[in-house]
Amino acid sequence: MELRHNSRIEMIDHRVDAIEIKLAKDYVDKGDLQAMIEKLDDRMDRVDSKLDRILLGYDRNALG
């Protein structure tokens, strides 16, 4: 009975290890994530500014 439990625990341990490996390879480096967020934020600011100019009528050629 104890051998059966140990075998089952070992099998579960291997499965958990496999999940940990899968999760670890999906992580993004914190510096890379920060750079991507900054680029996205800059782009959104430009889009927001362009929309403001269009809606306020200051730059009718902003779409072009």
C-alpha positions, 0 to 999 in steps of 0.5 A: 500500500505504501509503495503504491502511494509513493508511486502515485506521489512520484507521478504527481510530482513529475506532472507538477514539474512539467507544468512548472516548466511550461509556465516558466517558458511563457514568462516575459522578461520584466524589462521587455514588458516595460519597453513594450508598455512604453511603446504602446503608451507612446502610440496611444498618446499619438492616436489620442492627440490625432483624434483630438485634433480631428475632433476639434477641427484644428487639423483637417489633414490629420487622417492623411 
